[in-house]
Amino acid sequence: MSKSFFVDGVEIVNTTPHLINFLDSSGDVLVIPCSGVVINARAVESDAGERGLAKLVKTSFIADPESEKALSLLEAEHPGAIIVGSIIAAQAFPGRVFAMTPAPGFERVPPQEKRMNPRKFTTF
């Protein structure tokens, strides 16, 4: 069974391969480890024209079958949870995997200082 954590009453499942620092409503930093499941996707490029000598491409992110299976299991284990993944995974699994947003005041800080908002997520 995969691990989930609650931050400000929100159940969060971390499917990134790294720790996530969330800033809760009382100002405490809660470090959420990986759930033990990493959701991946692959990039697929399509031609989008040219600009001068430069070739332009459009990149789409496609769910891989192993991640689809793992995500379905996570959703069954943690119904209603916010399943957090990379921005790429969020695009490959729209409405199922969500990307993080920075906590107010942490929008433009180095990654090691970043704190994420447990009450706001990006979806595609």
C-alpha positions in Angstrom: 0.0 0.0 0.0 1.3 3.5 -0.9 1.7 6.3 1.6 -0.4 9.4 1.8 -0.2 12.4 4.1 -2.6 15.1 5.3 -1.8 18.8 5.1 -4.4 21.2 6.3 -7.0 18.4 5.9 -6.0 17.6 2.3 -4.9 14.1 1.6 -1.8 14.2 -0.6 -0.1 11.4 -2.4 3.4 12.3 -3.7 4.2 10.5 -6.9 7.4 12.5 -7.6 10.8 10.9 -6.9 11.7 13.6 -4.4 10.5 15.2 -1.1 8.0 18.0 -1.3 8.0 20.9 1.2 4.4 22.1 1.9 3.7 25.2 3.9 0.6 24.7 6.1 -1.9 27.3 7.2 -0.1 27.8 10.5 3.2 28.5 8.8 4.8 25.1 9.5 6.8 23.3 6.8 5.6 19.7 6.3 8.0 17.5 4.3 6.1 14.9 2.3 8.2 11.9 1.1 7.5 10.0 -2.1 4.6 7.5 -1.8 6.7 4.7 -3.2 5.0 5.1 -6.6 6.4 7.4 -9.4 4.0 8.4 -12.2 5.8 8.9 -15.5 4.9 10.0 -19.1 6.8 10.3 -22.3 7.2 13.3 -24.6 6.1 13.2 -28.2 7.0 15.9 -30.6 5.0 17.0 -33.6 6.0 19.5 -36.3 4.8 23.1 -35.6 6.5 24.9 -38.5 9.6 27.0 -38.8 10.8 30.4 -37.8 13.7 31.4 -39.9 16.3 28.6 -39.7 14.7 27.2 -36.5 12.4 24.2 -36.5 9.4 24.5 -34.2 7.8 21.5 -32.4 4.8 21.0 -30.2 5.4 18.6 -27.3 2.6 16.5 -25.9 3.0 14.2 -22.9 1.6 10.7 -23.2 0.7 8.4 -20.3 2.8 5.2 -20.2 0.9 1.9 -19.5 2.8 1.1 -16.3 2.0 4.5 -14.8 -1.7 4.2 -15.9 -1.9 0.9 -13.9 -0.1 2.4 -10.9 -2.3 5.5 -11.0 -5.5 3.4 -11.1 -4.3 1.5 -8.0 -3.5 4.8 -6.2 -6.9 6.2 -7.0 -8.6 3.1 -5.6 -6.4 3.1 -2.4 -6.9 6.9 -1.8 -10.2 8.0 -3.3 -10.5 11.8 -3.3 -6.8 12.4 -2.6 -4.8 14.9 -4.5 -2.2 12.8 -6.4 0.8 15.1 -7.0 3.2 14.5 -9.8 5.4 16.4 -12.1 4.0 19.0 -14.5 4.6 16.4 -17.2 2.6 13.7 -15.4 -0.2 16.2 -14.7 -0.4 16.9 -18.5 -0.4 13.2 -19.4 -3.1 12.4 -16.8 -5.3 15.5 -16.8 -7.7 15.7 -13.9 -6.1 12.7 -12.2 -2.5 13.9 -11.4 -2.0 17.5 -10.3 1.0 19.8 -10.3 1.9 21.9 -7.3 1.8 25.6 -7.0 4.1 27.7 -4.7 2.9 29.0 -1.4 2.4 32.8 -1.3 5.7 34.5 -1.0 7.6 31.5 -2.4 7.0 32.0 -6.1 10.5 33.1 -7.1 12.9 31.4 -4.8 15.6 28.8 -5.5 14.3 25.2 -5.5 15.9 24.3 -2.1 13.9 27.2 -0.5 10.6 26.5 -2.3 7.5 25.8 -0.2 4.3 24.5 -1.9 0.7 25.4 -1.3 -1.4 22.4 0.0 -4.7 24.1 -0.9 -4.0 25.0 -4.6 -2.9 22.7 -7.5 -2.6 23.0 -11.2 -4.7 20.7 -13.5 -4.8 20.3 -17.3 
